[in-house]
Amino acid sequence: MISVIVPHTPGIKDRDDIWNMTRSKWEKTGYEIVEVDDPIKHPQGYNKSAAITKGILSSSGDIIIMADSDVWVNCLDEAISKLSQYDVVVPHDIIWRFDKKTTQGILANRKFIFSRVGGNKQKVVKGGGMVLIRRELALEHLPDTRFIGWGAEDWAWFAELSTFGTVWYGSKTLWHLYHERQDTKKWEANKKLANRYKQCCGKKDKMEKLIIEKPCLNS
C-alpha cells in the first residue's frame, strides 16, 4: 500500500481551496490519503513536524509519500519503482511556482496547467515539496518537532533521512500553487537548528548525537 501524508490545517480559505484541488488528484490514484493537522497546537506557531509524525504513525502504507498540500508531480510510477532499490526518492529537480493570477485561474477552472507559464522556476531545496520514503526508514527517523512555524523542518528531516538511507533523484517538475506565506516569526531559530542537521548530514555518528535531542513525541 502507498500512503500520501499531507499536513493541512483547515479554515484558511486559499489553502483549503488549493488542498481541495490537489486532493481531488490524489483521490484518483487510489492511494491512502492521510490528511493531518498539528496535534500540538503550539502557541508560537504551526508544528509541521508533529503533523507529519502523526501522519506516519497513523498511516498503513509500506511506501510513504510526504507531500505539501499545495504541490503536484505528474506520474510518480518511476519514482515509486525506485523504492525497491533506494530508501528515499525525490521525484523532481525543478519547482515551478505559479503566480497568484495563474493559481486563481487553475482553481476557477478546476484543472491543472502543466506548462511553465504564469510563474517562475526555482531550484529544488532537498526535502521540500514532496519526498517518497520507505516506511521502515520513516518510522526510525521521524522529523524533529522543535521546528515551530514556517520553514526549514523539511530540510533538516531530509538531511537525517539521507544520512541513514540511500537516495534517488528524479527529473520531474513539481508544480506549486500560490498562497500567502505562512508565519515566519521563528524562521531564524528554525534555520539555526536546520544548519545543525546540515552540518551532520552524511556523518552518522554526529547525526545520532543530534537526533537524541528530539522531544519525546518523536520516540
HELIX and SHEET records of a PDB file:
HELIX    1   1 LYS A   13  GLU A   27  1                                  15    
HELIX    2   2 LYS A   48  SER A   58  1                                  11    
HELIX    3   3 ASP A   77  SER A   81  1                                   5    
HELIX    4   4 LYS A   82  SER A   84  5                                   3    
HELIX    5   5 LYS A  100  ASN A  109  1                                  10    
HELIX    6   6 ARG A  135  GLU A  140  1                                   6    
HELIX    7   7 GLU A  153  PHE A  164  1                                  12    
HELIX    8   8 TRP A  187  CYS A  200  1                                  14    
HELIX    9   9 LYS A  204  ILE A  211  1                                   8    
HELIX   10  10 CYS A  216  ASN A  218  5                                   3    
SHEET    1   A 6 GLU A  32  VAL A  36  0                                        
SHEET    2   A 6 ILE A   2  PRO A   7  1                                        
SHEET    3   A 6 ILE A  63  ALA A  67  1                                        
SHEET    4   A 6 MET A 130  ARG A 134 -1                                        
SHEET    5   A 6 VAL A  88  PHE A  98 -1                                        
SHEET    6   A 6 GLY A 119  LYS A 123 -1                                        
SHEET    1   B 7 GLU A  32  VAL A  36  0                                        
SHEET    2   B 7 ILE A   2  PRO A   7  1                                        
SHEET    3   B 7 ILE A  63  ALA A  67  1                                        
SHEET    4   B 7 MET A 130  ARG A 134 -1                                        
SHEET    5   B 7 VAL A  88  PHE A  98 -1                                        
SHEET    6   B 7 VAL A 167  HIS A 176  1                                        
SHEET    7   B 7 VAL A  71  VAL A  73 -1                                        
END                                                                             
